[in-house]
Amino acid sequence: MKKKYNISVEATLEVIGGKWKCVILCHLTHGKKRTSELKRLMPDITQKMLTQQLRELEADGVINRITYNQIPPKVEYELSEYGKSLETILNALCTWGEHHIEKVYGDKFSVLEESVLNEHLK
């Protein structure tokens, strides 16, 4: 049986919805990342949740998991070509978030963590 959506944004949110997926994808727009790098960039995510979200994004074809045959094992994640098509959406979400922060808090620098994702704001 085919899935039915009431509105197409439901399909988008099925893939990138939730608290962490967009954050993971935003980090991956800046290049490949190892799981430990992502965990360091998102200290509030649990290891279990990070692993689950990465698996779901990979299953949806939005990210690639690259395994290097070495000891110790090395795994990196990157946006797939399909995932790169989300960059415009992710950038728009970041821009809206900046405006929202300014509206609610006034000074965005008082509430935004220092991060490579926020470098362009300085």
PDB file as gemmi writes it, atoms N, CA and C in Angstrom:
CRYST1    1.000    1.000    1.000  90.00  90.00  90.00 P 1                      
ATOM      1  N   MET A   1       0.839  -1.185   0.000  1.00  0.00           N  
ATOM      2  CA  MET A   1       0.000   0.000   0.000  1.00  0.00           C  
ATOM      3  C   MET A   1       0.880   1.243   0.000  1.00  0.00           C  
ATOM      4  N   LYS A   2       0.545   2.188  -0.854  1.00  0.00           N  
ATOM      5  CA  LYS A   2       1.311   3.424  -0.942  1.00  0.00           C  
ATOM      6  C   LYS A   2       0.956   4.358   0.201  1.00  0.00           C  
ATOM      7  N   LYS A   3       1.965   5.091   0.630  1.00  0.00           N  
ATOM      8  CA  LYS A   3       1.765   6.084   1.684  1.00  0.00           C  
ATOM      9  C   LYS A   3       1.027   7.279   1.107  1.00  0.00           C  
ATOM     10  N   LYS A   4       0.197   7.895   1.926  1.00  0.00           N  
ATOM     11  CA  LYS A   4      -0.540   9.099   1.517  1.00  0.00           C  
ATOM     12  C   LYS A   4      -0.146  10.237   2.443  1.00  0.00           C  
ATOM     13  N   TYR A   5       0.103  11.390   1.850  1.00  0.00           N  
ATOM     14  CA  TYR A   5       0.401  12.598   2.614  1.00  0.00           C  
ATOM     15  C   TYR A   5      -0.714  13.608   2.385  1.00  0.00           C  
ATOM     16  N   ASN A   6      -1.060  14.356   3.415  1.00  0.00           N  
ATOM     17  CA  ASN A   6      -2.052  15.412   3.284  1.00  0.00           C  
ATOM     18  C   ASN A   6      -1.460  16.640   2.608  1.00  0.00           C  
ATOM     19  N   ILE A   7      -0.174  16.865   2.816  1.00  0.00           N  
ATOM     20  CA  ILE A   7       0.541  18.004   2.247  1.00  0.00           C  
ATOM     21  C   ILE A   7       2.006  17.585   2.108  1.00  0.00           C  
ATOM     22  N   SER A   8       2.673  18.068   1.081  1.00  0.00           N  
ATOM     23  CA  SER A   8       4.015  17.573   0.772  1.00  0.00           C  
ATOM     24  C   SER A   8       5.054  17.856   1.854  1.00  0.00           C  
ATOM     25  N   VAL A   9       4.837  18.872   2.665  1.00  0.00           N  
ATOM     26  CA  VAL A   9       5.800  19.156   3.731  1.00  0.00           C  
ATOM     27  C   VAL A   9       5.887  17.995   4.721  1.00  0.00           C  
ATOM     28  N   GLU A  10       4.843  17.179   4.801  1.00  0.00           N  
ATOM     29  CA  GLU A  10       4.880  15.995   5.660  1.00  0.00           C  
ATOM     30  C   GLU A  10       5.998  15.048   5.226  1.00  0.00           C  
ATOM     31  N   ALA A  11       6.188  14.919   3.921  1.00  0.00           N  
ATOM     32  CA  ALA A  11       7.251  14.050   3.405  1.00  0.00           C  
ATOM     33  C   ALA A  11       8.620  14.602   3.780  1.00  0.00           C  
ATOM     34  N   THR A  12       8.755  15.925   3.726  1.00  0.00           N  
ATOM     35  CA  THR A  12      10.019  16.570   4.104  1.00  0.00           C  
ATOM     36  C   THR A  12      10.301  16.326   5.582  1.00  0.00           C  
ATOM     37  N   LEU A  13       9.302  16.582   6.410  1.00  0.00           N  
ATOM     38  CA  LEU A  13       9.487  16.434   7.849  1.00  0.00           C  
ATOM     39  C   LEU A  13       9.695  14.979   8.255  1.00  0.00           C  
ATOM     40  N   GLU A  14       9.175  14.049   7.476  1.00  0.00           N  
ATOM     41  CA  GLU A  14       9.403  12.636   7.752  1.00  0.00           C  
ATOM     42  C   GLU A  14      10.898  12.306   7.651  1.00  0.00           C  
ATOM     43  N   VAL A  15      11.590  13.010   6.761  1.00  0.00           N  
ATOM     44  CA  VAL A  15      13.019  12.766   6.553  1.00  0.00           C  
ATOM     45  C   VAL A  15      13.887  13.625   7.467  1.00  0.00           C  
ATOM     46  N   ILE A  16      13.573  14.923   7.612  1.00  0.00           N  
ATOM     47  CA  ILE A  16      14.472  15.820   8.353  1.00  0.00           C  
ATOM     48  C   ILE A  16      13.868  16.362   9.642  1.00  0.00           C  
ATOM     49  N   GLY A  17      12.671  15.897  10.000  1.00  0.00           N  
ATOM     50  CA  GLY A  17      12.002  16.406  11.190  1.00  0.00           C  
ATOM     51  C   GLY A  17      12.650  15.914  12.471  1.00  0.00           C  
ATOM     52  N   GLY A  18      12.244  16.521  13.557  1.00  0.00           N  
ATOM     53  CA  GLY A  18      12.781  16.165  14.864  1.00  0.00           C  
ATOM     54  C   GLY A  18      13.810  17.178  15.314  1.00  0.00           C  
ATOM     55  N   LYS A  19      14.265  17.008  16.514  1.00  0.00           N  
ATOM     56  CA  LYS A  19      15.166  17.976  17.142  1.00  0.00           C  
ATOM     57  C   LYS A  19      16.573  17.971  16.550  1.00  0.00           C  
ATOM     58  N   TRP A  20      17.056  16.815  16.100  1.00  0.00           N  
ATOM     59  CA  TRP A  20      18.479  16.692  15.791  1.00  0.00           C  
ATOM     60  C   TRP A  20      18.844  16.578  14.324  1.00  0.00           C  
ATOM     61  N   LYS A  21      17.962  16.100  13.478  1.00  0.00           N  
ATOM     62  CA  LYS A  21      18.359  15.805  12.103  1.00  0.00           C  
ATOM     63  C   LYS A  21      18.840  17.039  11.347  1.00  0.00           C  
ATOM     64  N   CYS A  22      18.136  18.147  11.470  1.00  0.00           N  
ATOM     65  CA  CYS A  22      18.575  19.367  10.774  1.00  0.00           C  
ATOM     66  C   CYS A  22      19.914  19.858  11.315  1.00  0.00           C  
ATOM     67  N   VAL A  23      20.124  19.700  12.622  1.00  0.00           N  
ATOM     68  CA  VAL A  23      21.396  20.112  13.224  1.00  0.00           C  
ATOM     69  C   VAL A  23      22.532  19.266  12.656  1.00  0.00           C  
ATOM     70  N   ILE A  24      22.321  17.967  12.589  1.00  0.00           N  
ATOM     71  CA  ILE A  24      23.325  17.066  12.005  1.00  0.00           C  
ATOM     72  C   ILE A  24      23.602  17.477  10.563  1.00  0.00           C  
ATOM     73  N   LEU A  25      22.549  17.683   9.802  1.00  0.00           N  
ATOM     74  CA  LEU A  25      22.711  18.046   8.388  1.00  0.00           C  
ATOM     75  C   LEU A  25      23.432  19.374   8.226  1.00  0.00           C  
ATOM     76  N   CYS A  26      23.134  20.343   9.086  1.00  0.00           N  
ATOM     77  CA  CYS A  26      23.838  21.632   9.011  1.00  0.00           C  
ATOM     78  C   CYS A  26      25.333  21.444   9.243  1.00  0.00           C  
ATOM     79  N   HIS A  27      25.684  20.622  10.214  1.00  0.00           N  
ATOM     80  CA  HIS A  27      27.111  20.355  10.453  1.00  0.00           C  
ATOM     81  C   HIS A  27      27.749  19.675   9.242  1.00  0.00           C  
ATOM     82  N   LEU A  28      27.025  18.785   8.606  1.00  0.00           N  
ATOM     83  CA  LEU A  28      27.583  18.066   7.451  1.00  0.00           C  
ATOM     84  C   LEU A  28      27.671  18.941   6.206  1.00  0.00           C  
ATOM     85  N   THR A  29      26.977  20.085   6.183  1.00  0.00           N  
ATOM     86  CA  THR A  29      27.146  21.001   5.041  1.00  0.00           C  
ATOM     87  C   THR A  29      28.550  21.603   5.039  1.00  0.00           C  
ATOM     88  N   HIS A  30      29.238  21.498   6.159  1.00  0.00           N  
ATOM     89  CA  HIS A  30      30.602  22.013   6.271  1.00  0.00           C  
ATOM     90  C   HIS A  30      31.650  20.924   6.077  1.00  0.00           C  
ATOM     91  N   GLY A  31      31.238  19.776   5.566  1.00  0.00           N  
ATOM     92  CA  GLY A  31      32.178  18.709   5.258  1.00  0.00           C  
ATOM     93  C   GLY A  31      31.955  17.451   6.077  1.00  0.00           C  
ATOM     94  N   LYS A  32      32.742  16.445   5.742  1.00  0.00           N  
ATOM     95  CA  LYS A  32      32.658  15.147   6.407  1.00  0.00           C  
ATOM     96  C   LYS A  32      32.925  15.296   7.896  1.00  0.00           C  
ATOM     97  N   LYS A  33      32.230  14.461   8.664  1.00  0.00           N  
ATOM     98  CA  LYS A  33      32.423  14.461  10.110  1.00  0.00           C  
ATOM     99  C   LYS A  33      32.403  13.024  10.620  1.00  0.00           C  
ATOM    100  N   ARG A  34      33.248  12.769  11.605  1.00  0.00           N  
ATOM    101  CA  ARG A  34      33.201  11.501  12.314  1.00  0.00           C  
ATOM    102  C   ARG A  34      32.122  11.594  13.384  1.00  0.00           C  
ATOM    103  N   THR A  35      31.673  10.452  13.864  1.00  0.00           N  
ATOM    104  CA  THR A  35      30.643  10.433  14.892  1.00  0.00           C  
ATOM    105  C   THR A  35      31.089  11.224  16.113  1.00  0.00           C  
ATOM    106  N   SER A  36      32.339  11.053  16.508  1.00  0.00           N  
ATOM    107  CA  SER A  36      32.849  11.758  17.693  1.00  0.00           C  
ATOM    108  C   SER A  36      32.866  13.273  17.479  1.00  0.00           C  
ATOM    109  N   GLU A  37      33.133  13.723  16.258  1.00  0.00           N  
ATOM    110  CA  GLU A  37      33.094  15.158  15.965  1.00  0.00           C  
ATOM    111  C   GLU A  37      31.679  15.693  16.098  1.00  0.00           C  
ATOM    112  N   LEU A  38      30.710  14.960  15.551  1.00  0.00           N  
ATOM    113  CA  LEU A  38      29.319  15.373  15.659  1.00  0.00           C  
ATOM    114  C   LEU A  38      28.880  15.423  17.116  1.00  0.00           C  
ATOM    115  N   LYS A  39      29.279  14.433  17.893  1.00  0.00           N  
ATOM    116  CA  LYS A  39      28.931  14.402  19.319  1.00  0.00           C  
ATOM    117  C   LYS A  39      29.515  15.614  20.027  1.00  0.00           C  
ATOM    118  N   ARG A  40      30.733  15.984  19.714  1.00  0.00           N  
ATOM    119  CA  ARG A  40      31.378  17.144  20.331  1.00  0.00           C  
ATOM    120  C   ARG A  40      30.668  18.442  19.935  1.00  0.00           C  
ATOM    121  N   LEU A  41      30.213  18.509  18.670  1.00  0.00           N  
ATOM    122  CA  LEU A  41      29.514  19.701  18.184  1.00  0.00           C  
ATOM    123  C   LEU A  41      28.098  19.808  18.747  1.00  0.00           C  
ATOM    124  N   MET A  42      27.541  18.678  19.189  1.00  0.00           N  
ATOM    125  CA  MET A  42      26.184  18.640  19.733  1.00  0.00           C  
ATOM    126  C   MET A  42      26.210  17.958  21.103  1.00  0.00           C  
ATOM    127  N   PRO A  43      26.758  18.607  22.108  1.00  0.00           N  
ATOM    128  CA  PRO A  43      26.961  17.937  23.397  1.00  0.00           C  
ATOM    129  C   PRO A  43      25.684  17.471  24.084  1.00  0.00           C  
ATOM    130  N   ASP A  44      24.531  18.027  23.722  1.00  0.00           N  
ATOM    131  CA  ASP A  44      23.289  17.634  24.393  1.00  0.00           C  
ATOM    132  C   ASP A  44      22.635  16.391  23.805  1.00  0.00           C  
ATOM    133  N   ILE A  45      23.127  15.899  22.679  1.00  0.00           N  
ATOM    134  CA  ILE A  45      22.556  14.694  22.080  1.00  0.00           C  
ATOM    135  C   ILE A  45      23.205  13.469  22.722  1.00  0.00           C  
ATOM    136  N   THR A  46      22.407  12.441  22.970  1.00  0.00           N  
ATOM    137  CA  THR A  46      22.985  11.210  23.513  1.00  0.00           C  
ATOM    138  C   THR A  46      23.622  10.421  22.365  1.00  0.00           C  
ATOM    139  N   GLN A  47      24.548   9.568  22.714  1.00  0.00           N  
ATOM    140  CA  GLN A  47      25.201   8.737  21.704  1.00  0.00           C  
ATOM    141  C   GLN A  47      24.183   7.854  21.000  1.00  0.00           C  
ATOM    142  N   LYS A  48      23.240   7.314  21.758  1.00  0.00           N  
ATOM    143  CA  LYS A  48      22.202   6.455  21.187  1.00  0.00           C  
ATOM    144  C   LYS A  48      21.351   7.227  20.177  1.00  0.00           C  
ATOM    145  N   MET A  49      20.955   8.445  20.527  1.00  0.00           N  
ATOM    146  CA  MET A  49      20.130   9.258  19.636  1.00  0.00           C  
ATOM    147  C   MET A  49      20.916   9.649  18.383  1.00  0.00           C  
ATOM    148  N   LEU A  50      22.181  10.020  18.557  1.00  0.00           N  
ATOM    149  CA  LEU A  50      23.012  10.386  17.407  1.00  0.00           C  
ATOM    150  C   LEU A  50      23.116   9.214  16.438  1.00  0.00           C  
ATOM    151  N   THR A  51      23.400   8.042  16.966  1.00  0.00           N  
ATOM    152  CA  THR A  51      23.510   6.851  16.129  1.00  0.00           C  
ATOM    153  C   THR A  51      22.197   6.571  15.405  1.00  0.00           C  
ATOM    154  N   GLN A  52      21.087   6.683  16.107  1.00  0.00           N  
ATOM    155  CA  GLN A  52      19.766   6.438  15.515  1.00  0.00           C  
ATOM    156  C   GLN A  52      19.481   7.440  14.394  1.00  0.00           C  
ATOM    157  N   GLN A  53      19.749   8.719  14.640  1.00  0.00           N  
ATOM    158  CA  GLN A  53      19.470   9.752  13.649  1.00  0.00           C  
ATOM    159  C   GLN A  53      20.352   9.585  12.413  1.00  0.00           C  
ATOM    160  N   LEU A  54      21.613   9.238  12.627  1.00  0.00           N  
ATOM    161  CA  LEU A  54      22.521   9.002  11.494  1.00  0.00           C  
ATOM    162  C   LEU A  54      22.042   7.824  10.659  1.00  0.00           C  
ATOM    163  N   ARG A  55      21.597   6.761  11.318  1.00  0.00           N  
ATOM    164  CA  ARG A  55      21.100   5.589  10.587  1.00  0.00           C  
ATOM    165  C   ARG A  55      19.858   5.927   9.764  1.00  0.00           C  
ATOM    166  N   GLU A  56      18.958   6.722  10.351  1.00  0.00           N  
ATOM    167  CA  GLU A  56      17.743   7.102   9.633  1.00  0.00           C  
ATOM    168  C   GLU A  56      18.058   7.992   8.434  1.00  0.00           C  
ATOM    169  N   LEU A  57      18.959   8.952   8.630  1.00  0.00           N  
ATOM    170  CA  LEU A  57      19.343   9.827   7.518  1.00  0.00           C  
ATOM    171  C   LEU A  57      20.033   9.034   6.406  1.00  0.00           C  
ATOM    172  N   GLU A  58      20.834   8.066   6.801  1.00  0.00           N  
ATOM    173  CA  GLU A  58      21.491   7.208   5.808  1.00  0.00           C  
ATOM    174  C   GLU A  58      20.448   6.354   5.074  1.00  0.00           C  
ATOM    175  N   ALA A  59      19.503   5.789   5.810  1.00  0.00           N  
ATOM    176  CA  ALA A  59      18.466   4.956   5.194  1.00  0.00           C  
ATOM    177  C   ALA A  59      17.617   5.762   4.207  1.00  0.00           C  
ATOM    178  N   ASP A  60      17.435   7.045   4.481  1.00  0.00           N  
ATOM    179  CA  ASP A  60      16.662   7.908   3.587  1.00  0.00           C  
ATOM    180  C   ASP A  60      17.501   8.441   2.424  1.00  0.00           C  
ATOM    181  N   GLY A  61      18.783   8.082   2.392  1.00  0.00           N  
ATOM    182  CA  GLY A  61      19.644   8.481   1.281  1.00  0.00           C  
ATOM    183  C   GLY A  61      20.130   9.913   1.342  1.00  0.00           C  
ATOM    184  N   VAL A  62      20.013  10.541   2.507  1.00  0.00           N  
ATOM    185  CA  VAL A  62      20.385  11.944   2.657  1.00  0.00           C  
ATOM    186  C   VAL A  62      21.868  12.094   3.020  1.00  0.00           C  
ATOM    187  N   ILE A  63      22.416  11.094   3.703  1.00  0.00           N  
ATOM    188  CA  ILE A  63      23.841  11.113   4.036  1.00  0.00           C  
ATOM    189  C   ILE A  63      24.483   9.798   3.601  1.00  0.00           C  
ATOM    190  N   ASN A  64      25.789   9.859   3.433  1.00  0.00           N  
ATOM    191  CA  ASN A  64      26.586   8.671   3.141  1.00  0.00           C  
ATOM    192  C   ASN A  64      27.429   8.331   4.358  1.00  0.00           C  
ATOM    193  N   ARG A  65      27.538   7.060   4.634  1.00  0.00           N  
ATOM    194  CA  ARG A  65      28.423   6.554   5.691  1.00  0.00           C  
ATOM    195  C   ARG A  65      29.633   5.979   4.988  1.00  0.00           C  
ATOM    196  N   ILE A  66      30.802   6.511   5.303  1.00  0.00           N  
ATOM    197  CA  ILE A  66      32.042   6.064   4.677  1.00  0.00           C  
ATOM    198  C   ILE A  66      32.851   5.311   5.723  1.00  0.00           C  
ATOM    199  N   THR A  67      33.115   4.043   5.447  1.00  0.00           N  
ATOM    200  CA  THR A  67      33.889   3.211   6.358  1.00  0.00           C  
ATOM    201  C   THR A  67      35.270   2.992   5.767  1.00  0.00           C  
ATOM    202  N   TYR A  68      36.299   3.289   6.545  1.00  0.00           N  
ATOM    203  CA  TYR A  68      37.678   3.092   6.122  1.00  0.00           C  
ATOM    204  C   TYR A  68      38.182   1.788   6.720  1.00  0.00           C  
ATOM    205  N   ASN A  69      38.771   0.969   5.881  1.00  0.00           N  
ATOM    206  CA  ASN A  69      39.268  -0.333   6.305  1.00  0.00           C  
ATOM    207  C   ASN A  69      40.635  -0.162   6.941  1.00  0.00           C  
ATOM    208  N   GLN A  70      40.636   0.185   8.217  1.00  0.00           N  
ATOM    209  CA  GLN A  70      41.885   0.390   8.936  1.00  0.00           C  
ATOM    210  C   GLN A  70      41.675   0.040  10.400  1.00  0.00           C  
ATOM    211  N   ILE A  71      42.780  -0.003  11.123  1.00  0.00           N  
ATOM    212  CA  ILE A  71      42.707  -0.277  12.550  1.00  0.00           C  
ATOM    213  C   ILE A  71      43.335   0.907  13.268  1.00  0.00           C  
ATOM    214  N   PRO A  72      42.647   1.573  14.202  1.00  0.00           N  
ATOM    215  CA  PRO A  72      41.250   1.318  14.571  1.00  0.00           C  
ATOM    216  C   PRO A  72      40.304   1.728  13.441  1.00  0.00           C  
ATOM    217  N   PRO A  73      39.088   1.178  13.429  1.00  0.00           N  
ATOM    218  CA  PRO A  73      38.142   1.499  12.376  1.00  0.00           C  
ATOM    219  C   PRO A  73      37.824   2.996  12.359  1.00  0.00           C  
ATOM    220  N   LYS A  74      37.593   3.505  11.171  1.00  0.00           N  
ATOM    221  CA  LYS A  74      37.256   4.921  11.023  1.00  0.00           C  
ATOM    222  C   LYS A  74      35.997   5.023  10.166  1.00  0.00           C  
ATOM    223  N   VAL A  75      35.016   5.801  10.649  1.00  0.00           N  
ATOM    224  CA  VAL A  75      33.773   6.020   9.933  1.00  0.00           C  
ATOM    225  C   VAL A  75      33.535   7.519   9.854  1.00  0.00           C  
ATOM    226  N   GLU A  76      33.171   7.990   8.673  1.00  0.00           N  
ATOM    227  CA  GLU A  76      32.812   9.391   8.486  1.00  0.00           C  
ATOM    228  C   GLU A  76      31.444   9.463   7.826  1.00  0.00           C  
ATOM    229  N   TYR A  77      30.787  10.596   8.022  1.00  0.00           N  
ATOM    230  CA  TYR A  77      29.499  10.855   7.395  1.00  0.00           C  
ATOM    231  C   TYR A  77      29.617  12.115   6.554  1.00  0.00           C  
ATOM    232  N   GLU A  78      28.912  12.107   5.434  1.00  0.00           N  
ATOM    233  CA  GLU A  78      28.878  13.270   4.555  1.00  0.00           C  
ATOM    234  C   GLU A  78      27.493  13.360   3.932  1.00  0.00           C  
ATOM    235  N   LEU A  79      27.148  14.551   3.450  1.00  0.00           N  
ATOM    236  CA  LEU A  79      25.901  14.692   2.710  1.00  0.00           C  
ATOM    237  C   LEU A  79      26.021  13.927   1.405  1.00  0.00           C  
ATOM    238  N   SER A  80      24.984  13.221   1.042  1.00  0.00           N  
ATOM    239  CA  SER A  80      24.943  12.586  -0.277  1.00  0.00           C  
ATOM    240  C   SER A  80      24.583  13.671  -1.290  1.00  0.00           C  
ATOM    241  N   GLU A  81      24.639  13.331  -2.561  1.00  0.00           N  
ATOM    242  CA  GLU A  81      24.211  14.294  -3.579  1.00  0.00           C  
ATOM    243  C   GLU A  81      22.755  14.679  -3.339  1.00  0.00           C  
ATOM    244  N   TYR A  82      21.942  13.705  -2.995  1.00  0.00           N  
ATOM    245  CA  TYR A  82      20.532  13.958  -2.688  1.00  0.00           C  
ATOM    246  C   TYR A  82      20.413  14.877  -1.472  1.00  0.00           C  
ATOM    247  N   GLY A  83      21.234  14.622  -0.462  1.00  0.00           N  
ATOM    248  CA  GLY A  83      21.225  15.443   0.748  1.00  0.00           C  
ATOM    249  C   GLY A  83      21.648  16.879   0.482  1.00  0.00           C  
ATOM    250  N   LYS A  84      22.549  17.065  -0.473  1.00  0.00           N  
ATOM    251  CA  LYS A  84      22.993  18.427  -0.803  1.00  0.00           C  
ATOM    252  C   LYS A  84      21.848  19.278  -1.330  1.00  0.00           C  
ATOM    253  N   SER A  85      20.807  18.630  -1.846  1.00  0.00           N  
ATOM    254  CA  SER A  85      19.651  19.387  -2.331  1.00  0.00           C  
ATOM    255  C   SER A  85      18.880  20.027  -1.170  1.00  0.00           C  
ATOM    256  N   LEU A  86      19.191  19.666   0.067  1.00  0.00           N  
ATOM    257  CA  LEU A  86      18.546  20.257   1.243  1.00  0.00           C  
ATOM    258  C   LEU A  86      19.248  21.532   1.726  1.00  0.00           C  
ATOM    259  N   GLU A  87      20.421  21.850   1.171  1.00  0.00           N  
ATOM    260  CA  GLU A  87      21.190  22.983   1.682  1.00  0.00           C  
ATOM    261  C   GLU A  87      20.416  24.294   1.653  1.00  0.00           C  
ATOM    262  N   THR A  88      19.647  24.554   0.613  1.00  0.00           N  
ATOM    263  CA  THR A  88      18.861  25.788   0.535  1.00  0.00           C  
ATOM    264  C   THR A  88      17.847  25.840   1.672  1.00  0.00           C  
ATOM    265  N   ILE A  89      17.197  24.720   1.937  1.00  0.00           N  
ATOM    266  CA  ILE A  89      16.216  24.646   3.024  1.00  0.00           C  
ATOM    267  C   ILE A  89      16.903  24.866   4.368  1.00  0.00           C  
ATOM    268  N   LEU A  90      18.047  24.213   4.577  1.00  0.00           N  
ATOM    269  CA  LEU A  90      18.771  24.340   5.840  1.00  0.00           C  
ATOM    270  C   LEU A  90      19.231  25.774   6.059  1.00  0.00           C  
ATOM    271  N   ASN A  91      19.747  26.417   5.002  1.00  0.00           N  
ATOM    272  CA  ASN A  91      20.174  27.812   5.112  1.00  0.00           C  
ATOM    273  C   ASN A  91      18.995  28.712   5.460  1.00  0.00           C  
ATOM    274  N   ALA A  92      17.845  28.449   4.846  1.00  0.00           N  
ATOM    275  CA  ALA A  92      16.650  29.247   5.136  1.00  0.00           C  
ATOM    276  C   ALA A  92      16.214  29.061   6.597  1.00  0.00           C  
ATOM    277  N   LEU A  93      16.288  27.839   7.103  1.00  0.00           N  
ATOM    278  CA  LEU A  93      15.945  27.590   8.504  1.00  0.00           C  
ATOM    279  C   LEU A  93      16.892  28.327   9.443  1.00  0.00           C  
ATOM    280  N   CYS A  94      18.187  28.335   9.115  1.00  0.00           N  
ATOM    281  CA  CYS A  94      19.164  29.056   9.944  1.00  0.00           C  
ATOM    282  C   CYS A  94      18.879  30.557   9.937  1.00  0.00           C  
ATOM    283  N   THR A  95      18.593  31.106   8.770  1.00  0.00           N  
ATOM    284  CA  THR A  95      18.303  32.533   8.658  1.00  0.00           C  
ATOM    285  C   THR A  95      17.064  32.890   9.463  1.00  0.00           C  
ATOM    286  N   TRP A  96      16.015  32.079   9.337  1.00  0.00           N  
ATOM    287  CA  TRP A  96      14.798  32.334  10.097  1.00  0.00           C  
ATOM    288  C   TRP A  96      15.094  32.259  11.588  1.00  0.00           C  
ATOM    289  N   GLY A  97      15.890  31.272  11.995  1.00  0.00           N  
ATOM    290  CA  GLY A  97      16.247  31.121  13.408  1.00  0.00           C  
ATOM    291  C   GLY A  97      16.995  32.329  13.943  1.00  0.00           C  
ATOM    292  N   GLU A  98      17.905  32.887  13.141  1.00  0.00           N  
ATOM    293  CA  GLU A  98      18.631  34.099  13.553  1.00  0.00           C  
ATOM    294  C   GLU A  98      17.664  35.250  13.784  1.00  0.00           C  
ATOM    295  N   HIS A  99      16.725  35.441  12.870  1.00  0.00           N  
ATOM    296  CA  HIS A  99      15.744  36.519  13.008  1.00  0.00           C  
ATOM    297  C   HIS A  99      14.863  36.288  14.242  1.00  0.00           C  
ATOM    298  N   HIS A 100      14.496  35.036  14.455  1.00  0.00           N  
ATOM    299  CA  HIS A 100      13.672  34.705  15.623  1.00  0.00           C  
ATOM    300  C   HIS A 100      14.429  35.001  16.913  1.00  0.00           C  
ATOM    301  N   ILE A 101      15.689  34.606  16.966  1.00  0.00           N  
ATOM    302  CA  ILE A 101      16.508  34.869  18.157  1.00  0.00           C  
ATOM    303  C   ILE A 101      16.603  36.368  18.413  1.00  0.00           C  
ATOM    304  N   GLU A 102      16.838  37.142  17.358  1.00  0.00           N  
ATOM    305  CA  GLU A 102      16.923  38.601  17.516  1.00  0.00           C  
ATOM    306  C   GLU A 102      15.602  39.179  18.022  1.00  0.00           C  
ATOM    307  N   LYS A 103      14.501  38.670  17.503  1.00  0.00           N  
ATOM    308  CA  LYS A 103      13.180  39.161  17.904  1.00  0.00           C  
ATOM    309  C   LYS A 103      12.914  38.854  19.374  1.00  0.00           C  
ATOM    310  N   VAL A 104      13.247  37.642  19.797  1.00  0.00           N  
ATOM    311  CA  VAL A 104      12.932  37.206  21.150  1.00  0.00           C  
ATOM    312  C   VAL A 104      13.973  37.680  22.169  1.00  0.00           C  
ATOM    313  N   TYR A 105      15.258  37.603  21.811  1.00  0.00           N  
ATOM    314  CA  TYR A 105      16.323  37.874  22.774  1.00  0.00           C  
ATOM    315  C   TYR A 105      17.080  39.171  22.511  1.00  0.00           C  
ATOM    316  N   GLY A 106      16.874  39.764  21.351  1.00  0.00           N  
ATOM    317  CA  GLY A 106      17.587  40.997  21.016  1.00  0.00           C  
ATOM    318  C   GLY A 106      18.961  40.713  20.461  1.00  0.00           C  
ATOM    319  N   ASP A 107      19.877  40.331  21.309  1.00  0.00           N  
ATOM    320  CA  ASP A 107      21.261  40.083  20.903  1.00  0.00           C  
ATOM    321  C   ASP A 107      21.481  38.596  20.662  1.00  0.00           C  
ATOM    322  N   LYS A 108      21.663  38.236  19.400  1.00  0.00           N  
ATOM    323  CA  LYS A 108      21.828  36.809  19.086  1.00  0.00           C  
ATOM    324  C   LYS A 108      23.113  36.225  19.669  1.00  0.00           C  
ATOM    325  N   PHE A 109      24.121  37.071  19.867  1.00  0.00           N  
ATOM    326  CA  PHE A 109      25.389  36.563  20.386  1.00  0.00           C  
ATOM    327  C   PHE A 109      25.292  36.170  21.861  1.00  0.00           C  
ATOM    328  N   SER A 110      24.270  36.661  22.548  1.00  0.00           N  
ATOM    329  CA  SER A 110      24.117  36.302  23.959  1.00  0.00           C  
ATOM    330  C   SER A 110      23.517  34.906  24.128  1.00  0.00           C  
ATOM    331  N   VAL A 111      22.906  34.362  23.071  1.00  0.00           N  
ATOM    332  CA  VAL A 111      22.280  33.042  23.194  1.00  0.00           C  
ATOM    333  C   VAL A 111      22.850  31.999  22.240  1.00  0.00           C  
ATOM    334  N   LEU A 112      23.615  32.423  21.226  1.00  0.00           N  
ATOM    335  CA  LEU A 112      24.200  31.460  20.289  1.00  0.00           C  
ATOM    336  C   LEU A 112      25.579  31.037  20.765  1.00  0.00           C  
ATOM    337  N   GLU A 113      25.801  29.742  20.778  1.00  0.00           N  
ATOM    338  CA  GLU A 113      27.111  29.199  21.128  1.00  0.00           C  
ATOM    339  C   GLU A 113      28.128  29.563  20.052  1.00  0.00           C  
ATOM    340  N   GLU A 114      29.382  29.634  20.451  1.00  0.00           N  
ATOM    341  CA  GLU A 114      30.426  29.812  19.448  1.00  0.00           C  
ATOM    342  C   GLU A 114      30.563  28.499  18.702  1.00  0.00           C  
ATOM    343  N   SER A 115      30.453  28.566  17.385  1.00  0.00           N  
ATOM    344  CA  SER A 115      30.465  27.370  16.559  1.00  0.00           C  
ATOM    345  C   SER A 115      30.858  27.758  15.154  1.00  0.00           C  
ATOM    346  N   VAL A 116      31.410  26.804  14.431  1.00  0.00           N  
ATOM    347  CA  VAL A 116      31.751  27.047  13.037  1.00  0.00           C  
ATOM    348  C   VAL A 116      30.492  27.416  12.241  1.00  0.00           C  
ATOM    349  N   LEU A 117      29.352  26.927  12.690  1.00  0.00           N  
ATOM    350  CA  LEU A 117      28.102  27.242  11.992  1.00  0.00           C  
ATOM    351  C   LEU A 117      27.687  28.694  12.182  1.00  0.00           C  
ATOM    352  N   ASN A 118      28.215  29.338  13.217  1.00  0.00           N  
ATOM    353  CA  ASN A 118      27.834  30.717  13.496  1.00  0.00           C  
ATOM    354  C   ASN A 118      28.933  31.709  13.126  1.00  0.00           C  
ATOM    355  N   GLU A 119      29.998  31.247  12.502  1.00  0.00           N  
ATOM    356  CA  GLU A 119      31.109  32.121  12.131  1.00  0.00           C  
ATOM    357  C   GLU A 119      30.675  33.289  11.260  1.00  0.00           C  
ATOM    358  N   HIS A 120      29.738  33.062  10.358  1.00  0.00           N  
ATOM    359  CA  HIS A 120      29.311  34.101   9.419  1.00  0.00           C  
ATOM    360  C   HIS A 120      28.565  35.243  10.099  1.00  0.00           C  
ATOM    361  N   LEU A 121      28.185  35.072  11.355  1.00  0.00           N  
ATOM    362  CA  LEU A 121      27.396  36.089  12.052  1.00  0.00           C  
ATOM    363  C   LEU A 121      28.246  37.222  12.606  1.00  0.00           C  
ATOM    364  N   LYS A 122      29.527  37.004  12.736  1.00  0.00           N  
ATOM    365  CA  LYS A 122      30.402  37.994  13.395  1.00  0.00           C  
ATOM    366  C   LYS A 122      30.584  39.245  12.590  1.00  0.00           C  
TER     367      LYS A 122                                                      
END                                                                             
